[in-house]
């Protein structure tokens, strides 16, 4: 276990911090899915920008979690990568 893992595990013992962390997970999952999809296609942010008309700066903000994409933006990104956007609702654990 790395020092970061130990630190993280210790921090997650705080109920308030854990609640905040868990509340951010859906947003972070979308961000990670966008990054993973773009990397899977081998595209740079600039190339994706050219295909979608979304500025490279806006793509960077989205991937850094500094902006909230609309459904329409997510669809444009997916289409630009030759993919289909799929959203699903799953039962809560």
N, C-alpha and C positions, 0 to 999 in steps of 0.2 A: 504494500500500500504506500502510495506517495505521500509526501507531506501535505500536498493539496487535498488528497482524499481524506486524510486524517482530520485536517482542518474543517473540510466540508462536513464530514460526519459529525464532528463536534458542534458545528453551527446548527445543524439540523435538529439538534436536541432542544433548541429554543422553539416552543410552539408558535410564537408570533412570527418568527423568521420562516419557519417551515410553511406556515399558512401563506405568506407572501410569495415564497418560492413556488409553491404548488399553483398559486393563482396565475403565475407567469408562464407556466408550462405549455398551455395551448398556443400562446403567441410564439413562444420560442420554437415549438414544433413546426409551425408554419415557416418561420424564418429558416430553420435548418432544412426543411423540405425544399425550399426555393434554392438554397445554396447547393444542396445535393443534386437537384435536378440539373442546374446549370453546369455543375462540374461533370456530371454524367455525360452531358452532350459535348463536353470539351470546349464550351463557349466561354469567352471572357465577358465581363460586364459590358464592355464596349461593343462587342459583337451582338450581344442580346439587345443592347440599346438601339443599335442600327436596325435590327429586325423588328422591334416593337414600337419604336418611336418614343419610348420612355427614356428619359435622359440617364446617362451612366451615373450621374450624381444621385438621382432618385433610386436607381437600382441599388447603389451602395448604401443609401439610407435605409432601404427596406431590409437589405441583408445584414445590416448592423443593428437592426431592431429599433431604429430611430424614427420610423414612420409606420403607419398602419395601412396596409394595402386594402383597397376595395376589392370586392369580388371581381369587378370588371378588370382591374389591374392584374389580378392573379390570372384571370383568363387570358389576357394579352400576353403575359409572360409565358404561360404554358404553350400557347399557340406559337410564340416566337421560338420556343425550343422544340417544336414539333411534338408536343405532348397534349394530353387532355387533362384538364383540372378535374379532380374527383374529391368531393367532400362527403363525409359520412358521419352519421350520428351513431354512437355505440353506447350500450348500457354503461351506466356509472358503476364503478367497482365498489 
